Amino acid sequence: MALPKSVGTVGGGNMAEAILRGLLRAGMKPDQLIASDPDASRREHLARELEVRVTESNAEVARSSELVVLAVKPTHVEAAAADLPRDAGPLYVSIVAGLRISTLRRLLGSQPRIVRVMPNTPALIGSGISALASDANLAIEDGERATAVLEAVGRVVRVPESLMDAVTGLSGSGPAYVYLFIEALTEAGVREGLSTDVAGELAVETVLGAARLVRESGEQPALLRERVTSPGGTTVAGLSALEQGGLRAAVFEAVRAATARSRELGGES
Ligand SMILES: NC(=O)c1ccc[n+]([C@@H]2O[C@H](COP(=O)([O-])OP(=O)(O)OC[C@H]3O[C@@H](n4cnc5c(N)ncnc54)[C@H](OP(=O)(O)O)[C@@H]3O)[C@@H](O)[C@H]2O)c1
């Protein structure tokens, strides 16, 4: 599906910048893109670095864009939505964590078409994974257009909105789990005598290479693990220690706790 002819962001912060950069990489021209932000220094930054159009007015973004990414913090949604037209207008793609489609519809009225997305921080380097949810009545082309925009910063999966908290617990918070694992792997190498630099590089490249092998081979991780685990060898000794240490149970609990917290925060907002 082709990208929209014009895309705007309401909020010109980190995620908005990542998406705008991705869209430029994907071939959109700066004059097809517009961002609003109340902060003049953010607007200047985006105009200087990306050469996109900038404005103080959220209404102008909505007026001049086929698709609008809502990229403000949850606490600013109500103020931002107050400036937006309540008529049919553009297709809205909200990346606001925890904000339900029904809540946004209450703010924007029944007319606008709305897609809810949960991206994650590797989007900043074009390697994100976003989960996309919509009302059942969203037109197929609108879902495809939103997908094309999000694909500018990584991959996209579709989920029912009821599973957005689970997505938050897994891939939203997930990068932090992986950072912790890389930290621990590095420290473990240092304990065994490697320098911090060498241990760090070995750890990062191991995580990156293993993840790419899973993706590019299309094999189940369990199968790849079995293939490198010879009886009585080094890997089986390491894996046994990880299982005894409760790694699997700790990961289950991490995703469960983050999912529950996301549900709680969503209920509060
Ligand atoms: N970062 C992530 O990994 C990630 C992942 C998933 C979802 N999200 C969601 O993405 C959204 C944006 O996150 P972010 O990290 O990009 O935040 P951010 O860097 O704080 O960007 C938000 C921007 O919106 C501006 N803003 C505030 N009120 C506004 C208004 N009424 N109208 C227009 N713009 C307004 C802010 O300006 P001021 O600074 O002047 O207030 C700020 O520049 C959040 O809802 C977050 O939950 C982020």
PDBQT file of the ligand as one rigid body, heavy atoms in Angstrom, charges set to zero:
ROOT
HETATM    1  N1  LIG A 301       9.043   6.821  23.442  1.00  0.00    +0.000 N 
HETATM    2  C1  LIG A 301       8.554   5.581  23.243  1.00  0.00    +0.000 C 
HETATM    3  O1  LIG A 301       9.229   4.578  23.147  1.00  0.00    +0.000 OA
HETATM    4  C2  LIG A 301       7.094   5.347  23.075  1.00  0.00    +0.000 A 
HETATM    5  C3  LIG A 301       6.638   4.051  22.816  1.00  0.00    +0.000 A 
HETATM    6  C4  LIG A 301       5.277   3.861  22.649  1.00  0.00    +0.000 A 
HETATM    7  C5  LIG A 301       4.415   4.920  22.757  1.00  0.00    +0.000 A 
HETATM    8  N2  LIG A 301       4.895   6.168  23.037  1.00  0.00    +0.000 N 
HETATM    9  C6  LIG A 301       3.949   7.266  23.171  1.00  0.00    +0.000 C 
HETATM   10  O2  LIG A 301       4.254   8.246  22.213  1.00  0.00    +0.000 OA
HETATM   11  C7  LIG A 301       3.834   9.508  22.694  1.00  0.00    +0.000 C 
HETATM   12  C8  LIG A 301       4.951  10.490  22.459  1.00  0.00    +0.000 C 
HETATM   13  O3  LIG A 301       6.115  10.083  23.168  1.00  0.00    +0.000 OA
HETATM   14  P1  LIG A 301       7.497  10.845  23.011  1.00  0.00    +0.000 P 
HETATM   15  O4  LIG A 301       8.519  10.010  23.659  1.00  0.00    +0.000 OA
HETATM   16  O5  LIG A 301       7.665  11.281  21.606  1.00  0.00    +0.000 OA
HETATM   17  O6  LIG A 301       7.170  12.149  23.941  1.00  0.00    +0.000 OA
HETATM   18  P2  LIG A 301       7.823  13.588  23.874  1.00  0.00    +0.000 P 
HETATM   19  O7  LIG A 301       9.207  13.536  23.343  1.00  0.00    +0.000 OA
HETATM   20  O8  LIG A 301       7.557  14.246  25.210  1.00  0.00    +0.000 OA
HETATM   21  O9  LIG A 301       6.932  14.337  22.744  1.00  0.00    +0.000 OA
HETATM   22  C9  LIG A 301       5.665  14.882  22.945  1.00  0.00    +0.000 C 
HETATM   23  C10 LIG A 301       5.671  16.299  22.344  1.00  0.00    +0.000 C 
HETATM   24  O10 LIG A 301       4.336  16.795  22.300  1.00  0.00    +0.000 OA
HETATM   25  C11 LIG A 301       4.367  18.169  22.671  1.00  0.00    +0.000 C 
HETATM   26  N3  LIG A 301       3.066  18.638  23.151  1.00  0.00    +0.000 N 
HETATM   27  C12 LIG A 301       2.634  18.812  24.434  1.00  0.00    +0.000 A 
HETATM   28  N4  LIG A 301       1.377  19.284  24.449  1.00  0.00    +0.000 NA
HETATM   29  C13 LIG A 301       0.980  19.417  23.154  1.00  0.00    +0.000 A 
HETATM   30  C14 LIG A 301      -0.214  19.851  22.526  1.00  0.00    +0.000 A 
HETATM   31  N5  LIG A 301      -1.291  20.238  23.229  1.00  0.00    +0.000 N 
HETATM   32  N6  LIG A 301      -0.263  19.863  21.181  1.00  0.00    +0.000 NA
HETATM   33  C15 LIG A 301       0.791  19.473  20.443  1.00  0.00    +0.000 A 
HETATM   34  N7  LIG A 301       1.955  19.038  20.990  1.00  0.00    +0.000 NA
HETATM   35  C16 LIG A 301       2.053  19.002  22.325  1.00  0.00    +0.000 A 
HETATM   36  C17 LIG A 301       5.422  18.201  23.740  1.00  0.00    +0.000 C 
HETATM   37  O11 LIG A 301       5.852  19.524  23.965  1.00  0.00    +0.000 OA
HETATM   38  P3  LIG A 301       6.393  19.912  25.453  1.00  0.00    +0.000 P 
HETATM   39  O12 LIG A 301       7.638  19.149  25.664  1.00  0.00    +0.000 OA
HETATM   40  O13 LIG A 301       6.586  21.398  25.344  1.00  0.00    +0.000 OA
HETATM   41  O14 LIG A 301       5.307  19.502  26.418  1.00  0.00    +0.000 OA
HETATM   42  C18 LIG A 301       6.505  17.298  23.152  1.00  0.00    +0.000 C 
HETATM   43  O15 LIG A 301       7.379  18.002  22.297  1.00  0.00    +0.000 OA
HETATM   44  C19 LIG A 301       3.478   9.328  24.166  1.00  0.00    +0.000 C 
HETATM   45  O16 LIG A 301       2.067   9.317  24.330  1.00  0.00    +0.000 OA
HETATM   46  C20 LIG A 301       4.026   7.975  24.519  1.00  0.00    +0.000 C 
HETATM   47  O17 LIG A 301       3.218   7.320  25.458  1.00  0.00    +0.000 OA
HETATM   48  C21 LIG A 301       6.214   6.407  23.193  1.00  0.00    +0.000 A 
ENDROOT
TORSDOF 0
